Amino acid sequence: MKKLHIGLYSAGLRAYWAQFPALRGRIEAYNQYIAGRLEQFGAVCNFGILDNADLSESAGTYFRNQNADIIFLHSATYFTSDSVLPVHQLCKVPVIVLNLQPSPQIDYEHTDTGEWLAQCVNCPIPEVSNAFERADIPFRCVNGLLGLSDTPKGAMSDEVTAEFPQAVRAWEEIRDWCRAAQVRRSLQSARFGFLGGNYSGMLDMYSDLTMLSAQTGIHVEILEMCDLYQRLQAVTESRTDQKLREIRHMFQIAGDSVSDKRVCRPTEEQLRWSAAVAAAQAAMAEDYRLDALAYYYHSTDGNPYEELQGGFIVGHSLLTAAGIPCAGEADMKTALAMKICDLLGVGGSFAEIVVTDYINGTILIGHDGPFHIKISDGKPILRGMGVYHGKRGSGISVEAKVKPGPVTTLNVTQTLDGKLKFIVSEAQATDGPIMQIGNTQTPVRFSCDPDTYMSRWFAEAPTHHCALAVGHNAAVLEKLGILMNIPTVIL
């Protein structure tokens, strides 16, 4: 993952320093406190105090030279908007205004003008908001308390606010802005493989790869089955043995399904073939420096690639667990959704609607393709498939469900104008039953009944795939949409 470069400066008014000698020192201390907390999210590029328009060009050039990915403008006291506007005209990266008051309440009886100026951080925000709007500079504001654990020497009001909900919430927002900026940076020039072609007729799967690159910064590498087949030919017996040990460690080998006679215990031959294919898949991912992969191949009778694609699912699950998400049916948009979730550290498994359980009020979400092992409820199960439904060939598939608890679905779709759109839902994964048919399935309960939820979801024109992640992540995904200029709908 690429290191996030976080820009920071504290804005003030130079005329105040001579009038109120202690004020600048207070603001410098606040600036250092914020910088220290931001360091847990990335490399901080701290310009310090910006108090006059004369410094604005230097600040903008500094952030540009530091390759800042996001800039936090700390409103430290009143400042004139002309001192900050040029900064963001020179360095055109997302800007977040920090409106963090040090004290929850001033000491009305004893506060003098200098003390008030250390607290009046809200005052200039409307002015800078208007300036940014008229200059066409997008921005967002985090409002709340600074979150200090000690009151600074000389302060006239109690500034211990670390446990105040307004401080906790503000720093959660700041964390989410940094997480979103980290994903945005990591996607820029990330290498996505496109192997084979889309499942014919799935119109929602078709993607304009140039538009994907233009809107996200990813690079798409077009791969052929012969690229993979060539690497399969080079896989040694020892390498296959190594992959087979990895498979046995990460998966549970299931017996025959009690419900479907075509779903059986994987044979040793199938396991060994999947291990060899997995080794070839890992080699291809390494050779092309892939960060994600969308794949599908529809073979013909007698084509050696038919046997090759029959061994895809296990190896692609291993790649997904290793931070290279793999989306079936060559779904590039869902590969993007899975990569976003993986970068956030919340999984992101390939999924679609499986069936609705009206008795339990849940919707089963899963697929017959790769599974993100790191978010599994126990060891995923491998089952031998007599047929890949709707596809050619047979082989081994993964049966698993996401661990119970909060989950999020992220759907990346495309609108009439060719632009991407995020559709996000938060829900609860339950410990309900699933079918023994070799597919991933997770019973998910949304905040409303299944029919109401599906009506809302379908109205947003999603694709039929999504990424299923653990945790509630709508807040950070909404911020990512803002940073990437991608409309985001929270259901």
C-alpha positions as semicolon CSV with decimal commas, in nm:
position;residue;x (nm);y (nm);z (nm)
1;M;0,000;0,000;0,000
2;K;0,133;0,343;-0,092
3;K;0,217;0,574;0,200
4;L;-0,031;0,854;0,254
5;H;0,110;1,208;0,256
6;I;-0,101;1,430;0,482
7;G;-0,070;1,808;0,454
8;L;-0,142;2,025;0,758
9;Y;-0,128;2,393;0,842
10;S;-0,286;2,615;1,105
11;A;-0,434;2,943;0,985
12;G;-0,423;3,261;1,191
13;L;-0,390;3,638;1,162
14;R;-0,045;3,800;1,186
15;A;-0,185;4,120;1,339
16;Y;-0,278;3,926;1,653
17;W;0,072;3,820;1,756
18;A;0,193;4,162;1,871
19;Q;-0,141;4,242;2,032
20;F;-0,167;3,911;2,221
21;P;0,186;3,773;2,272
22;A;0,078;3,433;2,416
23;L;-0,164;3,350;2,134
24;R;0,082;3,230;1,871
25;G;0,244;2,987;2,114
26;R;-0,096;2,840;2,200
27;I;-0,174;2,789;1,832
28;E;0,165;2,632;1,763
29;A;0,099;2,383;2,043
30;Y;-0,241;2,297;1,896
31;N;-0,077;2,252;1,556
32;Q;0,180;2,010;1,698
33;Y;-0,092;1,816;1,879
34;I;-0,291;1,770;1,557
35;A;0,024;1,672;1,366
36;G;0,104;1,411;1,628
37;R;-0,237;1,252;1,601
38;L;-0,231;1,257;1,222
39;E;0,099;1,067;1,218
40;Q;-0,084;0,743;1,296
41;F;-0,249;0,769;0,953
42;G;0,045;0,860;0,732
43;A;0,345;1,089;0,673
44;V;0,256;1,439;0,791
45;C;0,378;1,742;0,592
46;N;0,327;2,021;0,844
47;F;0,373;2,378;0,719
48;G;0,302;2,513;1,065
49;I;0,141;2,856;1,103
50;L;0,010;3,039;0,796
51;D;-0,086;3,391;0,903
52;N;-0,060;3,611;0,594
53;A;-0,122;3,601;0,220
54;D;0,254;3,648;0,169
55;L;0,308;3,291;0,288
56;S;0,034;3,129;0,082
57;E;0,243;3,066;-0,229
58;S;0,517;2,909;-0,019
59;A;0,264;2,686;0,153
60;G;0,101;2,575;-0,172
61;T;0,439;2,500;-0,328
62;Y;0,548;2,313;-0,015
63;F;0,245;2,082;-0,021
64;R;0,281;2,026;-0,394
65;N;0,650;1,938;-0,358
66;Q;0,566;1,704;-0,070
67;N;0,312;1,524;-0,292
68;A;0,037;1,583;-0,038
69;D;-0,266;1,360;-0,099
70;I;-0,497;1,554;0,132
71;I;-0,460;1,883;0,322
72;F;-0,609;1,962;0,661
73;L;-0,663;2,334;0,709
74;H;-0,673;2,389;1,085
75;S;-0,878;2,696;1,171
76;A;-0,679;2,803;1,477
77;T;-0,828;3,150;1,527
78;Y;-0,972;3,411;1,295
79;F;-0,785;3,441;0,963
80;T;-0,856;3,617;0,637
81;S;-0,953;3,395;0,348
82;D;-0,702;3,557;0,111
83;S;-0,422;3,391;0,310
84;V;-0,545;3,037;0,242
85;L;-0,713;3,048;-0,099
86;P;-0,388;3,051;-0,302
87;V;-0,264;2,744;-0,115
88;H;-0,538;2,533;-0,266
89;Q;-0,520;2,697;-0,605
90;L;-0,157;2,587;-0,622
91;C;-0,199;2,240;-0,470
92;K;-0,523;2,095;-0,601
93;V;-0,579;1,804;-0,365
94;P;-0,880;1,748;-0,137
95;V;-0,899;1,993;0,152
96;I;-1,064;1,931;0,488
97;V;-1,120;2,227;0,720
98;L;-1,071;2,144;1,089
99;N;-1,312;2,343;1,304
100;L;-1,196;2,206;1,639
101;Q;-1,260;2,429;1,938
102;P;-1,017;2,373;2,228
103;S;-1,267;2,425;2,510
104;P;-1,630;2,309;2,531
105;Q;-1,722;2,635;2,706
106;I;-1,532;2,954;2,772
107;D;-1,501;3,089;3,122
108;Y;-1,733;3,381;3,061
109;E;-1,636;3,568;3,376
110;H;-1,257;3,557;3,335
111;T;-1,197;3,524;2,959
112;D;-1,009;3,815;2,802
113;T;-0,980;3,897;2,433
114;G;-0,664;3,693;2,380
115;E;-0,828;3,386;2,536
116;W;-1,138;3,433;2,325
117;L;-0,926;3,448;2,010
118;A;-0,780;3,107;2,100
119;Q;-1,135;2,969;2,106
120;C;-1,303;3,151;1,813
121;V;-1,205;2,890;1,557
122;N;-1,558;2,877;1,410
123;C;-1,556;3,245;1,314
124;P;-1,365;3,236;0,981
125;I;-1,524;2,915;0,847
126;P;-1,814;3,087;0,665
127;E;-1,568;3,326;0,501
128;V;-1,337;3,054;0,373
129;S;-1,638;2,846;0,266
130;N;-1,758;3,131;0,049
131;A;-1,413;3,190;-0,097
132;F;-1,369;2,821;-0,182
133;E;-1,714;2,803;-0,339
134;R;-1,647;3,102;-0,564
135;A;-1,305;2,963;-0,657
136;D;-1,453;2,618;-0,737
137;I;-1,247;2,444;-0,469
138;P;-1,435;2,148;-0,317
139;F;-1,393;2,109;0,057
140;R;-1,546;1,948;0,364
141;C;-1,543;2,054;0,729
142;V;-1,493;1,853;1,048
143;N;-1,665;2,023;1,341
144;G;-1,618;1,944;1,709
145;L;-1,369;1,964;1,992
146;L;-0,990;1,942;1,974
147;G;-0,963;1,651;2,217
148;L;-0,677;1,756;2,445
149;S;-0,592;1,553;2,754
150;D;-0,439;1,849;2,940
151;T;-0,523;2,217;2,960
152;P;-0,236;2,430;2,822
153;K;-0,051;2,661;3,060
154;G;-0,210;3,004;3,062
155;A;-0,546;2,890;2,927
156;M;-0,843;3,044;3,108
157;S;-1,091;2,767;3,022
158;D;-1,087;2,392;3,080
159;E;-0,957;2,232;2,758
160;V;-0,958;1,867;2,865
161;T;-1,199;1,727;2,606
162;A;-1,044;1,391;2,501
163;E;-1,349;1,197;2,620
164;F;-1,613;1,441;2,498
165;P;-1,833;1,286;2,226
166;Q;-1,774;1,592;2,007
167;A;-1,399;1,522;2,016
168;V;-1,430;1,146;1,970
169;R;-1,664;1,194;1,674
170;A;-1,441;1,459;1,516
171;W;-1,132;1,239;1,531
172;E;-1,328;0,944;1,394
173;E;-1,419;1,165;1,098
174;I;-1,057;1,271;1,054
175;R;-0,950;0,906;1,067
176;D;-1,208;0,818;0,801
177;W;-1,094;1,104;0,576
178;C;-0,739;0,971;0,604
179;R;-0,849;0,613;0,537
180;A;-1,043;0,729;0,232
181;A;-0,747;0,934;0,109
182;Q;-0,523;0,630;0,157
183;V;-0,752;0,420;-0,064
184;R;-0,764;0,695;-0,327
185;R;-0,385;0,717;-0,333
186;S;-0,340;0,339;-0,346
187;L;-0,582;0,307;-0,637
188;Q;-0,389;0,558;-0,845
189;S;-0,182;0,344;-1,084
190;A;-0,292;0,019;-0,915
191;R;-0,263;-0,263;-1,168
192;F;-0,582;-0,453;-1,245
193;G;-0,566;-0,760;-1,466
194;F;-0,846;-0,842;-1,712
195;L;-0,820;-1,210;-1,802
196;G;-1,038;-1,361;-2,073
197;G;-1,369;-1,184;-2,131
198;N;-1,704;-1,105;-1,977
199;Y;-1,974;-1,367;-1,939
200;S;-2,164;-1,312;-2,262
201;G;-2,496;-1,135;-2,218
202;M;-2,431;-0,991;-1,871
203;L;-2,467;-0,635;-1,990
204;D;-2,409;-0,486;-1,646
205;M;-2,064;-0,648;-1,638
206;Y;-1,938;-0,473;-1,948
207;S;-1,706;-0,186;-1,857
208;D;-1,533;0,090;-2,047
209;L;-1,179;0,025;-1,926
210;T;-1,060;0,368;-2,032
211;M;-1,333;0,532;-1,824
212;L;-1,237;0,315;-1,529
213;S;-0,877;0,435;-1,558
214;A;-0,985;0,796;-1,605
215;Q;-1,213;0,801;-1,301
216;T;-1,002;0,598;-1,057
217;G;-0,641;0,612;-1,179
218;I;-0,609;0,234;-1,208
219;H;-0,409;0,072;-1,487
220;V;-0,574;-0,219;-1,667
221;E;-0,353;-0,496;-1,804
222;I;-0,527;-0,709;-2,068
223;L;-0,426;-1,071;-2,013
224;E;-0,473;-1,379;-2,227
225;M;-0,532;-1,738;-2,119
226;C;-0,204;-1,828;-2,284
227;D;-0,028;-1,597;-2,034
228;L;-0,159;-1,819;-1,756
229;Y;-0,116;-2,145;-1,948
230;Q;0,249;-2,065;-2,017
231;R;0,312;-2,026;-1,646
232;L;0,123;-2,346;-1,572
233;Q;0,365;-2,533;-1,796
234;A;0,652;-2,404;-1,580
235;V;0,500;-2,514;-1,247
236;T;0,717;-2,782;-1,087
237;E;0,605;-3,074;-0,873
238;S;0,766;-2,916;-0,567
239;R;0,582;-2,589;-0,630
240;T;0,256;-2,781;-0,662
241;D;0,330;-2,962;-0,336
242;Q;0,391;-2,627;-0,165
243;K;0,060;-2,486;-0,290
244;L;-0,120;-2,802;-0,188
245;R;0,008;-2,764;0,167
246;E;-0,111;-2,403;0,166
247;I;-0,455;-2,513;0,047
248;R;-0,487;-2,781;0,314
249;H;-0,386;-2,528;0,578
250;M;-0,636;-2,263;0,472
251;F;-0,934;-2,480;0,377
252;Q;-1,137;-2,765;0,518
253;I;-1,182;-3,051;0,272
254;A;-1,551;-3,142;0,276
255;G;-1,721;-3,476;0,228
256;D;-2,008;-3,539;-0,010
257;S;-2,302;-3,300;0,006
258;V;-2,617;-3,453;0,156
259;S;-2,839;-3,240;-0,067
260;D;-2,677;-3,242;-0,412
261;K;-2,528;-3,559;-0,557
262;R;-2,317;-3,354;-0,800
263;V;-2,137;-3,189;-0,508
264;C;-1,881;-3,434;-0,369
265;R;-1,562;-3,458;-0,173
266;P;-1,278;-3,318;-0,386
267;T;-1,058;-3,589;-0,528
268;E;-0,682;-3,586;-0,479
269;E;-0,651;-3,529;-0,853
270;Q;-0,876;-3,220;-0,833
271;L;-0,686;-3,085;-0,535
272;R;-0,352;-3,131;-0,704
273;W;-0,478;-2,968;-1,023
274;S;-0,613;-2,669;-0,829
275;A;-0,276;-2,640;-0,653
276;A;-0,088;-2,637;-0,983
277;V;-0,326;-2,378;-1,128
278;A;-0,297;-2,171;-0,809
279;A;0,082;-2,170;-0,847
280;A;0,046;-2,047;-1,205
281;Q;-0,202;-1,780;-1,096
282;A;0,037;-1,659;-0,827
283;A;0,321;-1,645;-1,079
284;M;0,114;-1,445;-1,327
285;A;0,006;-1,201;-1,055
286;E;0,368;-1,153;-0,954
287;D;0,499;-1,116;-1,309
288;Y;0,240;-0,852;-1,397
289;R;0,252;-0,689;-1,051
290;L;-0,123;-0,722;-1,020
291;D;-0,319;-0,553;-0,741
292;A;-0,653;-0,704;-0,849
293;L;-0,795;-0,928;-1,121
294;A;-1,121;-0,972;-1,310
295;Y;-1,145;-1,300;-1,500
296;Y;-1,371;-1,531;-1,697
297;Y;-1,317;-1,778;-1,980
298;H;-1,579;-1,959;-2,183
299;S;-1,402;-2,246;-2,352
300;T;-1,491;-2,490;-2,628
301;D;-1,481;-2,868;-2,630
302;G;-1,130;-3,007;-2,639
303;N;-0,972;-2,674;-2,555
304;P;-0,696;-2,717;-2,292
305;Y;-0,805;-2,389;-2,138
306;E;-1,134;-2,551;-2,033
307;E;-0,948;-2,773;-1,788
308;L;-0,735;-2,476;-1,681
309;Q;-1,033;-2,254;-1,595
310;G;-1,187;-2,544;-1,402
311;G;-0,915;-2,496;-1,142
312;F;-0,956;-2,120;-1,105
313;I;-1,159;-2,074;-0,786
314;V;-0,919;-2,203;-0,519
315;G;-0,619;-2,009;-0,648
316;H;-0,819;-1,692;-0,694
317;S;-0,942;-1,725;-0,334
318;L;-0,579;-1,752;-0,222
319;L;-0,489;-1,442;-0,422
320;T;-0,785;-1,256;-0,274
321;A;-0,667;-1,345;0,076
322;A;-0,321;-1,215;-0,017
323;G;-0,454;-0,870;-0,109
324;I;-0,513;-0,931;-0,480
325;P;-0,895;-0,945;-0,503
326;C;-1,028;-1,159;-0,787
327;A;-1,375;-1,105;-0,937
328;G;-1,540;-1,367;-1,154
329;E;-1,728;-1,318;-1,481
330;A;-1,465;-1,053;-1,564
331;D;-1,648;-0,798;-1,349
332;M;-1,401;-0,510;-1,335
333;K;-1,633;-0,281;-1,141
334;T;-1,675;-0,536;-0,863
335;A;-1,300;-0,603;-0,868
336;L;-1,268;-0,232;-0,794
337;A;-1,523;-0,258;-0,510
338;M;-1,336;-0,558;-0,366
339;K;-1,003;-0,377;-0,388
340;I;-1,145;-0,075;-0,207
341;C;-1,270;-0,295;0,075
342;D;-0,941;-0,483;0,091
343;L;-0,744;-0,158;0,114
344;L;-0,966;-0,058;0,405
345;G;-0,881;-0,388;0,574
346;V;-1,242;-0,508;0,583
347;G;-1,232;-0,793;0,330
348;G;-1,453;-0,757;0,029
349;S;-1,580;-1,091;-0,098
350;F;-1,732;-1,146;-0,443
351;A;-2,110;-1,168;-0,398
352;E;-2,458;-1,142;-0,545
353;I;-2,811;-1,217;-0,427
354;V;-2,850;-1,593;-0,376
355;V;-3,199;-1,628;-0,230
356;T;-3,432;-1,453;0,016
357;D;-3,537;-1,608;0,346
358;Y;-3,869;-1,444;0,429
359;I;-3,908;-1,643;0,751
360;N;-3,581;-1,514;0,900
361;G;-3,599;-1,179;0,722
362;T;-3,259;-1,224;0,557
363;I;-3,111;-1,223;0,209
364;L;-2,840;-1,478;0,131
365;I;-2,551;-1,306;-0,044
366;G;-2,265;-1,499;-0,203
367;H;-2,137;-1,653;-0,527
368;D;-1,978;-1,961;-0,680
369;G;-1,649;-1,778;-0,719
370;P;-1,363;-1,660;-0,500
371;F;-1,407;-1,593;-0,130
372;H;-1,212;-1,355;0,095
373;I;-1,074;-1,606;0,344
374;K;-0,976;-1,340;0,599
375;I;-1,341;-1,260;0,680
376;S;-1,462;-1,621;0,692
377;D;-1,668;-1,766;0,975
378;G;-1,427;-2,050;1,042
379;K;-1,229;-2,237;0,777
380;P;-1,383;-2,218;0,430
381;I;-1,487;-2,554;0,287
382;L;-1,372;-2,697;-0,046
383;R;-1,624;-2,903;-0,239
384;G;-1,590;-3,091;-0,565
385;M;-1,837;-2,960;-0,823
386;G;-1,974;-3,194;-1,085
387;V;-2,083;-2,885;-1,277
388;Y;-2,024;-2,511;-1,252
389;H;-2,381;-2,394;-1,295
390;G;-2,420;-2,175;-1,603
391;K;-2,057;-2,227;-1,698
392;R;-1,846;-2,494;-1,863
393;G;-1,635;-2,749;-1,684
394;S;-1,612;-2,880;-1,331
395;G;-1,368;-2,866;-1,043
396;I;-1,341;-2,737;-0,688
397;S;-1,538;-2,449;-0,540
398;V;-1,540;-2,270;-0,204
399;E;-1,828;-2,291;0,043
400;A;-1,816;-2,036;0,326
401;K;-1,994;-1,752;0,495
402;V;-1,883;-1,426;0,646
403;K;-1,851;-1,418;1,025
404;P;-2,166;-1,295;1,204
405;G;-2,179;-0,926;1,290
406;P;-2,191;-0,593;1,113
407;V;-2,127;-0,602;0,737
408;T;-2,129;-0,360;0,445
409;T;-2,203;-0,417;0,079
410;L;-2,032;-0,198;-0,181
411;N;-2,167;-0,201;-0,533
412;V;-1,983;-0,010;-0,806
413;T;-2,215;0,058;-1,096
414;Q;-2,215;0,279;-1,404
415;T;-2,474;0,539;-1,501
416;L;-2,613;0,665;-1,832
417;D;-2,335;0,922;-1,871
418;G;-2,066;0,657;-1,823
419;K;-1,976;0,772;-1,473
420;L;-1,920;0,535;-1,182
421;K;-2,149;0,532;-0,879
422;F;-2,108;0,373;-0,536
423;I;-2,408;0,205;-0,373
424;V;-2,347;0,124;-0,006
425;S;-2,555;-0,068;0,246
426;E;-2,490;-0,151;0,610
427;A;-2,642;-0,465;0,760
428;Q;-2,588;-0,758;0,997
429;A;-2,456;-1,098;0,894
430;T;-2,643;-1,364;1,090
431;D;-2,552;-1,717;1,191
432;G;-2,832;-1,865;0,984
433;P;-2,810;-2,186;0,779
434;I;-2,669;-2,206;0,427
435;M;-2,691;-2,464;0,147
436;Q;-2,427;-2,734;0,095
437;I;-2,376;-2,667;-0,274
438;G;-2,019;-2,540;-0,287
439;N;-2,108;-2,168;-0,302
440;T;-2,027;-1,884;-0,066
441;Q;-2,343;-1,772;0,115
442;T;-2,397;-1,529;0,402
443;P;-2,742;-1,460;0,552
444;V;-2,766;-1,081;0,576
445;R;-3,032;-0,882;0,760
446;F;-3,076;-0,525;0,646
447;S;-3,239;-0,245;0,845
448;C;-3,570;-0,298;0,667
449;D;-3,756;-0,604;0,539
450;P;-3,608;-0,779;0,232
451;D;-3,866;-0,653;-0,017
452;T;-3,830;-0,291;0,091
453;Y;-3,453;-0,316;0,079
454;M;-3,450;-0,476;-0,266
455;S;-3,687;-0,210;-0,401
456;R;-3,452;0,062;-0,281
457;W;-3,143;-0,122;-0,408
458;F;-3,279;-0,204;-0,752
459;A;-3,398;0,155;-0,800
460;E;-3,033;0,266;-0,797
461;A;-2,955;0,053;-1,107
462;P;-2,680;-0,156;-0,949
463;T;-2,482;-0,430;-1,114
464;H;-2,582;-0,774;-0,989
465;H;-2,250;-0,823;-0,809
466;C;-2,114;-0,645;-0,504
467;A;-1,831;-0,669;-0,252
468;L;-1,930;-0,798;0,092
469;A;-1,715;-0,659;0,375
470;V;-1,708;-0,685;0,752
471;G;-1,791;-0,387;0,973
472;H;-2,002;-0,081;0,909
473;N;-1,810;0,125;0,657
474;A;-2,063;0,363;0,501
475;A;-1,903;0,672;0,655
476;V;-1,557;0,610;0,510
477;L;-1,695;0,492;0,173
478;E;-1,904;0,807;0,145
479;K;-1,588;1,013;0,207
480;L;-1,402;0,809;-0,056
481;G;-1,677;0,891;-0,305
482;I;-1,632;1,261;-0,227
483;L;-1,254;1,245;-0,268
484;M;-1,282;1,054;-0,596
485;N;-1,572;1,263;-0,725
486;I;-1,788;0,950;-0,751
487;P;-2,156;0,989;-0,649
488;T;-2,235;0,768;-0,349
489;V;-2,574;0,643;-0,238
490;I;-2,617;0,511;0,116
491;L;-2,922;0,282;0,135
